[in-house]
Amino acid sequence: MSEPATLEFISNGISGDEVIFPPGDILSDEPPLESDLHRDQIDLLICILKL
């Protein structure tokens, strides 16, 4: 029978409680998450699900 897989964590000097955030200045040409059309679609979906 084979050995169970183990996870190895590489220590890079950061404590386990510290959160690393990505840079906020990344350029993106994506549309905003919630447009008027998106909000209308969500409202319609909620109304249909309530029927």
C-alpha positions as CSV (number, residue, x, y, z in Angstrom):
1,M,0.0,0.0,0.0
2,S,1.3,3.5,-0.8
3,E,2.1,6.2,1.7
4,P,-0.6,8.9,2.1
5,A,0.3,12.2,0.4
6,T,1.6,15.0,2.7
7,L,1.6,18.7,2.1
8,E,4.9,20.6,2.5
9,F,4.7,24.2,3.4
10,I,7.7,26.4,2.4
11,S,8.5,29.0,5.0
12,N,9.2,32.4,3.4
13,G,9.4,34.4,6.6
14,I,5.7,35.3,6.8
15,S,3.8,34.3,9.9
16,G,0.6,32.2,9.5
17,D,-1.6,35.0,10.7
18,E,-0.3,37.6,8.2
19,V,-2.5,38.3,5.2
20,I,-0.8,39.1,1.9
21,F,-2.9,41.3,-0.5
22,P,-2.2,41.6,-4.2
23,P,-1.3,45.1,-5.5
24,G,-4.4,47.3,-6.1
25,D,-3.1,49.1,-9.2
26,I,-3.6,46.3,-11.7
27,L,-5.1,47.6,-14.9
28,S,-8.3,45.9,-16.1
29,D,-10.6,46.6,-19.1
30,E,-13.4,44.5,-17.7
31,P,-16.8,46.0,-17.2
32,P,-17.9,46.8,-13.6
33,L,-19.3,43.8,-11.8
34,E,-22.8,45.3,-11.2
35,S,-24.1,47.3,-14.1
36,D,-27.8,48.4,-14.4
37,L,-28.4,45.5,-16.8
38,H,-26.8,43.0,-14.4
39,R,-28.9,44.4,-11.5
40,D,-32.1,44.1,-13.6
41,Q,-31.2,40.5,-14.4
42,I,-30.6,39.6,-10.8
43,D,-33.9,41.3,-9.8
44,L,-35.8,39.3,-12.5
45,L,-34.1,36.0,-11.4
46,I,-35.2,36.7,-7.7
47,C,-38.8,37.4,-8.8
48,I,-39.0,34.3,-10.9
49,L,-37.6,32.1,-8.0
50,K,-40.2,33.5,-5.7
51,L,-43.1,32.3,-7.9
